[in-house]
Amino acid sequence: MFPGINPRQMKQAMKKMGLQQTELDVLQVIFKMKDVDLVIDNPSVSKINMMGQETYQVVGEVREQKADATPEISEEDIQTVVEQVGCLEKEAKKALEETKGDLALAIMNLKN
């Protein structure tokens, strides 16, 4: 973190200041913005608690993707909707596309 400082001393100093840092096992971080999503795969994420205030530090390689990009819909998802609702595959696929791949919402929409 700081060059030339012993990591043990750094931990002690952080503890004295009321700082607690925890490394999180995170697979992906997505920042959803108006026009674009920032996606970080396999990031290094630290949760820092300072006197009850939590902050997160994210480090990794960022890639951009259009915010309105429709996720890839798998045959498994289509079959799940068909089984739950009893509809045609074409209807299930359309419902999944409309809900951007949200299985629960697609099933609820088709049941209503």
SULDA-V385672 format. One record per backbone hydrogen bond with DSSP energy under -1.0 kcal/mol. CO is the residue of the C=O (numbers start at 0). NH is the residue of the N-H. E is the energy in kcal/mol with one decimal. If there is no record, write none. Layout:
CO,NH,E
CO,NH,E
This chain:
1,4,-1.6
5,9,-2.4
6,10,-2.2
7,11,-2.1
8,12,-2.6
9,13,-2.6
10,14,-2.3
11,15,-2.2
12,16,-1.7
13,18,-3.2
14,17,-1.2
17,50,-1.4
19,48,-3.1
21,46,-3.4
23,25,-1.2
26,41,-3.0
28,39,-2.9
30,37,-2.5
34,66,-1.5
35,32,-1.5
36,64,-2.2
37,30,-2.8
38,62,-2.4
39,28,-2.3
43,58,-2.2
44,23,-2.9
45,56,-2.7
46,21,-2.6
47,54,-2.5
48,19,-2.2
49,52,-1.6
52,49,-2.5
54,47,-3.2
56,45,-2.4
58,43,-2.9
62,38,-3.1
64,36,-3.4
65,68,-1.5
73,77,-2.0
74,78,-2.7
75,79,-2.1
76,80,-2.1
77,81,-2.5
78,82,-2.7
79,83,-2.2
80,84,-2.5
81,85,-2.9
87,91,-2.2
88,92,-2.7
89,93,-2.1
90,94,-2.3
91,95,-2.3
92,96,-2.4
93,97,-2.3
94,98,-1.5
95,100,-3.5
96,99,-1.2
98,101,-1.1
101,105,-2.4
102,106,-2.5
103,107,-2.5
104,108,-2.6
105,109,-2.1
106,110,-2.1
107,111,-1.6
